[in-house]
Amino acid sequence: MPKLVCLSGMNKGEEYELSTGDNLIGRSEKNSICVFDKKASRHHCKVIVNADSLAIEDLNSTNGLRLNNNFITGTKPLKVGDHIRLGQTVFLVSDRMAKEEEVSESAQMQKQQKYENLLQQTAFQVTKTTALRKLKTDKDGRQTGFLSFFQRENNEE
């Protein structure tokens, strides 16, 4: 069964199985594939799957639709390996089934990377002469202040 693999944009890494018939793509949650892209229309395009063919149709989107980096209008045939771009989101047309072990290994690598990123954001080393200020950010990366860390000395004489 064909699928779309998101290569860039907010949906990056997601895979979407295409069902027989119309597969609507856009910002609206009512679509088969909901993309989180401000430059995508609510109902941007549709991928049409028949028994022996694939096609894509632009649904009069505001910012247009690109197939293999060329703007298209109307309906065009699709094949495995084609790239679909709407806004900042790029999909690859694929028919490969992911192996279960590849998926679990990929998920494990993503978790490890997330953990390492968290460590990089929070880890620091304090020495006897360290007076450190760490920039404090919220979950969206905006700066909200700073935290100060000082080495406390014991003056017991």
C-alpha positions as CSV (number, residue, x, y, z in Angstrom):
1,M,0.0,0.0,0.0
2,P,1.4,3.5,-0.8
3,K,2.2,6.0,1.9
4,L,3.5,9.5,2.3
5,V,6.6,10.0,4.5
6,C,7.0,13.6,5.8
7,L,10.6,14.8,5.2
8,S,10.3,18.4,6.5
9,G,7.9,20.6,8.4
10,M,6.2,20.2,11.7
11,N,5.0,16.7,10.7
12,K,8.6,15.5,9.9
13,G,9.1,11.8,10.5
14,E,5.4,10.9,10.3
15,E,4.2,8.3,7.9
16,Y,0.7,8.2,6.5
17,E,-0.8,5.2,4.8
18,L,-2.9,6.1,1.8
19,S,-6.3,4.4,1.4
20,T,-8.1,3.6,-1.8
21,G,-10.0,6.7,-3.0
22,D,-9.4,10.3,-2.0
23,N,-6.9,11.2,0.7
24,L,-7.4,14.9,1.6
25,I,-4.3,16.8,2.9
26,G,-4.4,20.2,4.6
27,R,-4.5,22.1,7.9
28,S,-8.0,21.0,8.8
29,E,-8.4,18.1,11.3
30,K,-11.2,16.8,9.0
31,N,-8.6,15.8,6.4
32,S,-7.1,12.3,6.1
33,I,-3.7,14.0,6.7
34,C,-3.6,17.0,8.9
35,V,-0.4,19.1,8.4
36,F,0.8,21.7,10.9
37,D,1.9,24.3,8.4
38,K,0.6,27.9,8.4
39,K,1.2,28.1,4.6
40,A,-1.0,25.1,3.9
41,S,-4.6,25.7,3.1
42,R,-7.3,24.0,5.2
43,H,-8.0,21.7,2.2
44,H,-4.8,22.0,0.2
45,C,-4.8,18.9,-2.1
46,K,-5.9,15.3,-2.4
47,V,-4.0,12.2,-3.3
48,I,-6.2,9.8,-5.3
49,V,-5.4,6.1,-5.0
50,N,-6.9,3.6,-7.5
51,A,-6.1,-0.1,-7.8
52,D,-3.2,0.6,-10.3
53,S,-2.5,4.3,-10.1
54,L,-1.8,7.4,-8.0
55,A,-2.7,11.0,-8.7
56,I,-2.6,14.3,-6.9
57,E,-4.9,17.2,-7.3
58,D,-4.5,20.8,-6.1
59,L,-7.7,22.0,-4.5
60,N,-7.2,25.7,-5.4
61,S,-4.8,26.2,-2.5
62,T,-3.7,29.7,-1.7
63,N,0.0,29.1,-1.8
64,G,0.0,26.4,-4.5
65,L,1.2,22.9,-4.7
66,R,4.6,21.6,-5.9
67,L,5.3,18.2,-7.4
68,N,9.0,17.5,-7.7
69,N,9.7,21.2,-7.2
70,N,7.3,22.3,-10.1
71,F,4.1,24.1,-9.4
72,I,1.1,22.2,-10.6
73,T,-2.6,22.9,-11.1
74,G,-5.4,20.3,-11.7
75,T,-4.6,16.6,-11.4
76,K,-1.2,15.0,-12.1
77,P,-0.1,11.4,-11.9
78,L,2.1,10.4,-9.0
79,K,4.8,7.7,-8.7
80,V,6.9,6.3,-6.0
81,G,9.8,8.6,-5.3
82,D,7.9,11.8,-6.1
83,H,8.1,14.8,-3.7
84,I,5.0,16.8,-2.8
85,R,5.5,20.2,-1.2
86,L,2.8,22.3,0.4
87,G,4.0,25.3,2.3
88,Q,7.1,24.2,4.3
89,T,6.0,20.6,4.4
90,V,7.5,18.0,2.0
91,F,6.2,14.5,1.6
92,L,7.9,11.6,-0.2
93,V,5.7,9.1,-2.0
94,S,6.8,5.6,-0.9
95,D,5.6,2.0,-1.0
96,R,8.2,0.5,1.4
97,M,7.0,-1.1,4.5
98,A,9.2,-0.3,7.5
99,K,10.6,-3.3,9.3
100,E,9.5,-3.6,12.8
101,E,13.0,-3.7,14.2
102,E,14.0,-0.6,12.2
103,V,11.0,1.2,13.6
104,S,11.8,0.2,17.2
105,E,15.5,1.1,16.7
106,S,14.5,4.4,15.2
107,A,12.2,5.1,18.1
108,Q,14.9,4.2,20.6
109,M,17.4,6.5,18.8
110,Q,14.9,9.4,18.9
111,K,14.4,8.8,22.7
112,Q,18.2,8.8,23.2
113,Q,18.6,12.0,21.2
114,K,15.8,13.7,23.2
115,Y,17.5,12.6,26.4
116,E,20.8,13.9,25.3
117,N,19.3,17.2,24.2
118,L,17.7,17.5,27.7
119,L,21.1,16.9,29.3
120,Q,22.7,19.5,27.1
121,Q,20.1,22.0,28.1
122,T,20.5,21.4,31.9
123,A,23.9,20.0,32.5
124,F,26.8,22.1,33.8
125,Q,29.8,21.5,36.0
126,V,30.6,23.5,39.1
127,T,34.1,24.1,40.3
128,K,35.4,25.9,43.4
129,T,35.7,29.2,41.5
130,T,32.5,28.9,39.5
131,A,29.7,31.5,39.7
132,L,27.4,30.4,36.9
133,R,24.3,32.0,35.5
134,K,22.3,29.7,33.3
135,L,19.7,31.2,30.9
136,K,16.3,30.0,31.7
137,T,13.9,29.4,28.8
138,D,10.3,28.2,28.5
139,K,9.3,25.2,26.4
140,D,9.0,27.3,23.3
141,G,12.6,28.5,23.7
142,R,11.8,32.1,24.8
143,Q,14.1,33.5,27.4
144,T,12.4,34.0,30.7
145,G,15.3,34.9,33.0
146,F,18.3,33.2,34.5
147,L,19.3,30.9,37.3
148,S,22.4,31.6,39.4
149,F,24.6,28.9,40.9
150,F,27.4,29.6,43.3
151,Q,29.9,27.3,45.0
152,R,29.4,27.7,48.7
153,E,32.5,27.6,50.8
154,N,32.6,26.3,54.3
155,N,34.5,28.8,56.5
156,E,34.8,26.7,59.7
157,E,37.8,28.0,61.6
